[in-house]
Amino acid sequence: MHQVDSRYRTSKWYGGSGEIVPHPADGAFSVRAQFTIESDVRVMHGVFEPHNAFLADYYREYGRCVMVVDQTVDELYGEGIRGYFDAHGLPHRSLVVRAWEVDKHQPLVDRIMHFFAEQRVSRHEPVLIVGGGVLADVGGLAAALSHRRTPYVMIGTTIISAIDAGPSPRTCVNGHRFKNRLGAFHMPVLTIADHSFFRTLHPAHLRHGMAEILKMAFIDDHALYTLLAAHGERLVETRFGTLVDDPALTAVADTVLYRALRSYLGHEGTNPWEVHQARPHAFGHTWSPGYELPAGLLHGHAVSSGMALGATMAAEMGWIDGGERDAIIELCSRLGLAVHHPVLGDFDLMLDAQAMMIEKRGGTLWAPLPKGAIGACDYAERVEPSLLKATLATQKRLTAGLPREGLGIQMHRSDLGMG
């Protein structure tokens, strides 16, 4: 086993070792190598408050902070972000970009990479990315491609970027008719989830972000499900307690974020290159990547309709009973999330979505579905077209009597003027 002296490491977060076994008779070699990464995730309040020196101390050894900031975040918080670094005597350079789903393509990656090159960012210097889920994916991919691996710090300003896209090792853009088709595995070296940003979130953005927390509750953490069933509507109404002076609700919000992160990282944090598909957090993400873009859905509504589909399928398979299925669908609907959409009636599209996911997951579907009870899961290796068709018919029937006939509130990107 060959291990290089730590003095020669490119960045303090990355390490590795390996061995080479020669086979001289065959003129061949066998190479085995291991790559390691150290990453921290923190739930924090007021990361850019001047009295909070954590981020300034983190960047002080680099003598500056090079950052990419979402356009909306900059409009709301840009002055405070720049003032924070000024107050701590740290030079800073920032690129402000619009990061909507329609922007999630290679040209935005190229623009961010050009900025990094202009600033002469080194492979050991972590860039700072501040924004929502799209910027987490696109900015992370730009960091992955710059110098082939530039470290980055992610500050999530939405639910999705705080607990899912932010700490995720998957960086990506959309392409070839499929969401997140192109990308690289590149985990941030630090992720900060600060729900003080949630107070200025549009209610529709906060609502659709809840889907990423619900998926962990439904399939991995029954205690989290219990919290959301009791407090979910209040969390949405108060934007995670940021609009009211209610310490008890703030404590609930912190617990919900922490449990969602713990559940997500418990599976994703140790599988950063998707070397296996035992990934419960992919619940709701099996068929939805194939119809989210054609339907123009906000991501969370695509996920919630996918979770409703998954719960209905699990009941069809006998993995959960009808009561558990209905509880999953009812909570999503109660929080204003979609549990059905007309696009699910396009059976050819659904089959194509399934085929593309089988390709992505290495030849087997591996669809995580609830099994046994809410908070536990198993994986469907195959789903026959007949089962998919029966499930879609049952889902349509079950959701027809729900509020809005199962549709979500402001569930399309066009509802928010986002194309």
Secondary structure as the mmCIF struct_conf table of DSSP 4:
data_model
#
loop_
_struct_conf.conf_type_id
_struct_conf.id
_struct_conf.beg_label_comp_id
_struct_conf.beg_label_asym_id
_struct_conf.beg_label_seq_id
_struct_conf.end_label_comp_id
_struct_conf.end_label_asym_id
_struct_conf.end_label_seq_id
STRN STRN1 HIS A 2 HIS A 2
HELX_RH_3T_P HELX_RH_3T_P1 SER A 6 TYR A 8
BEND BEND1 THR A 10 SER A 11
TURN_TY1_P TURN_TY1_P1 LYS A 12 TRP A 13
STRN STRN2 TYR A 14 HIS A 23
HELX_RH_3T_P HELX_RH_3T_P2 PRO A 24 ASP A 26
TURN_TY1_P TURN_TY1_P2 GLY A 27 GLY A 27
STRN STRN3 ALA A 28 ILE A 37
STRN STRN4 ASP A 40 VAL A 43
BEND BEND2 HIS A 45 HIS A 45
TURN_TY1_P TURN_TY1_P3 VAL A 47 PHE A 48
BEND BEND3 GLU A 49 GLU A 49
TURN_TY1_P TURN_TY1_P4 PRO A 50 HIS A 51
HELX_RH_AL_P HELX_RH_AL_P1 PHE A 54 ARG A 60
TURN_TY1_P TURN_TY1_P5 GLU A 61 GLY A 63
BEND BEND4 ARG A 64 ARG A 64
STRN STRN5 CYS A 65 ASP A 70
HELX_RH_AL_P HELX_RH_AL_P2 GLN A 71 ALA A 87
TURN_TY1_P TURN_TY1_P6 HIS A 88 GLY A 89
STRN STRN6 HIS A 92 VAL A 97
HELX_RH_3T_P HELX_RH_3T_P3 GLU A 101 ASP A 103
BEND BEND5 HIS A 105 HIS A 105
HELX_RH_AL_P HELX_RH_AL_P3 GLN A 106 GLU A 118
TURN_TY1_P TURN_TY1_P7 GLN A 119 ARG A 120
TURN_TY1_P TURN_TY1_P8 ARG A 123 HIS A 124
BEND BEND6 GLU A 125 GLU A 125
HELX_LH_PP_P HELX_LH_PP_P1 PRO A 126 PRO A 126
STRN STRN7 VAL A 127 GLY A 131
HELX_RH_AL_P HELX_RH_AL_P4 GLY A 133 LEU A 145
HELX_RH_3T_P HELX_RH_3T_P4 SER A 146 ARG A 148
STRN STRN8 TYR A 152 GLY A 156
BEND BEND7 THR A 158 THR A 158
HELX_RH_AL_P HELX_RH_AL_P5 ILE A 159 ILE A 163
TURN_TY1_P TURN_TY1_P9 ASP A 164 PRO A 167
BEND BEND8 PRO A 169 PRO A 169
STRN STRN9 ARG A 170 GLY A 175
TURN_TY1_P TURN_TY1_P10 HIS A 176 ARG A 177
STRN STRN10 PHE A 178 PHE A 185
BEND BEND9 VAL A 189 VAL A 189
STRN STRN11 LEU A 190 ALA A 193
HELX_RH_3T_P HELX_RH_3T_P5 HIS A 195 THR A 200
BEND BEND10 LEU A 201 LEU A 201
HELX_RH_AL_P HELX_RH_AL_P6 PRO A 203 ASP A 220
HELX_RH_AL_P HELX_RH_AL_P7 HIS A 222 GLU A 237
TURN_TY1_P TURN_TY1_P11 THR A 238 LEU A 243
BEND BEND11 VAL A 244 VAL A 244
HELX_RH_AL_P HELX_RH_AL_P8 PRO A 247 GLU A 268
TURN_TY1_P TURN_TY1_P12 GLY A 269 THR A 270
TURN_TY1_P TURN_TY1_P13 PRO A 272 TRP A 273
BEND BEND12 HIS A 276 HIS A 276
HELX_RH_3T_P HELX_RH_3T_P6 PRO A 280 ALA A 282
TURN_TY1_P TURN_TY1_P14 PHE A 283 GLY A 284
BEND BEND13 THR A 286 TRP A 287
HELX_RH_AL_P HELX_RH_AL_P9 SER A 288 ALA A 295
TURN_TY1_P TURN_TY1_P15 GLY A 296 GLY A 296
STRN STRN12 LEU A 297 LEU A 297
HELX_RH_AL_P HELX_RH_AL_P10 HIS A 299 GLU A 316
TURN_TY1_P TURN_TY1_P16 MET A 317 GLY A 318
BEND BEND14 TRP A 319 ILE A 320
HELX_RH_AL_P HELX_RH_AL_P11 GLY A 322 ARG A 334
TURN_TY1_P TURN_TY1_P17 LEU A 335 GLY A 336
BEND BEND15 VAL A 339 VAL A 339
HELX_RH_3T_P HELX_RH_3T_P7 PRO A 342 GLY A 345
HELX_RH_AL_P HELX_RH_AL_P12 PHE A 347 LYS A 360
TURN_TY1_P TURN_TY1_P18 ARG A 361 GLY A 362
BEND BEND16 GLY A 363 THR A 364
STRN STRN13 ALA A 367 PRO A 370
BEND BEND17 GLY A 372 ALA A 373
TURN_TY1_P TURN_TY1_P19 ILE A 374 GLY A 375
STRN STRN14 CYS A 377 ALA A 380
BEND BEND18 GLU A 381 GLU A 381
HELX_RH_AL_P HELX_RH_AL_P13 PRO A 385 THR A 399
TURN_TY1_P TURN_TY1_P20 ALA A 400 GLY A 401
BEND BEND19 LEU A 402 LEU A 402
HELX_RH_3T_P HELX_RH_3T_P8 PRO A 403 GLY A 406
HELX_LH_PP_P HELX_LH_PP_P2 LEU A 407 GLY A 408
TURN_TY1_P TURN_TY1_P21 ILE A 409 GLN A 410
STRN STRN15 HIS A 412 HIS A 412
HELX_RH_3T_P HELX_RH_3T_P9 ARG A 413 LEU A 416
TURN_TY1_P TURN_TY1_P22 GLY A 417 GLY A 417
#
